[in-house]
């Protein structure tokens, strides 16, 4: 009996569990159906979205295909242009190589010509330098001759002044001699030979003063006429003779004694 009671309790419990399970199953199926409906709606929205997206994707794919075709055409054009450019570059390189070879040949010829001209110029320069050296030497010689001419000119000018002075002095002496002759003619009768001798003595005195030593004949003439001169005139003549001696000594010291011997001074 206990077992029956226990079995009854167990059956009741199981039956309650069955009811509970059925109730839960009923509720669970409803939840699942609701989820199914939700999924259906979501699928419809997703399908619509996919359809819209597919249109966009296929449209973009078509555009991209067109662009890819254009890019392919452009690449082909670029390849053709590249090939043309390479051909032009090859042609330019060949032309430049030819020009380079010609330029090198011309450069070599120009260098040879330059060297030949430089050698010729060096030779011409050496010749011109030799000529210039000769001209310089001639110029130095001419300069020396010009200096000698200048010294000679100064000497001749100085001698000319001396001759002018001597001529003046001799004119005075001749005048004194003439006056002395007149006095002699008045006081003492003299012969024609004496008069001629005095006249020739005056002329020879002038020549000897110019061509020989200008001091010695002048001293004699001055001594001849000193009797008729005043002390002032005698002092002036003496100072003049001293000046002439000093001038001649300076000329000898300057080396003009050889020149004097040559021209007879």
WOUR-V156058 format. One line per field, one symbol per residue. psi: psi as a letter, one per 30 degrees, with the letter a starting at -180 (. if undefined). Layout:
BEGIN
psi = ???
END
This chain:
BEGIN
psi = eeeeeeeeeeeeeeeeeeeeeeeeeeeeeeeeeeeeeeeeeeeeeeeeeeeeeeeeeeeeeeeeeeeeeeeeeeeeeeeeeeeeeeeeeeeeeeeeeeeeeeeeeeeeeeeeeeeeeeeeeeeeeeeeeeeeeeeeeeeeeeeeeeeeeeeeeeeeeeeeeeeeeeeeeeeeeeeeeeeeeeeeeeekklleeeeeeeeeeeeeeeeeeeebjfeeeeeeeeeegffglleeeeeeeeeeeeeeeeeeeeeeefggeeeeeefg.
END
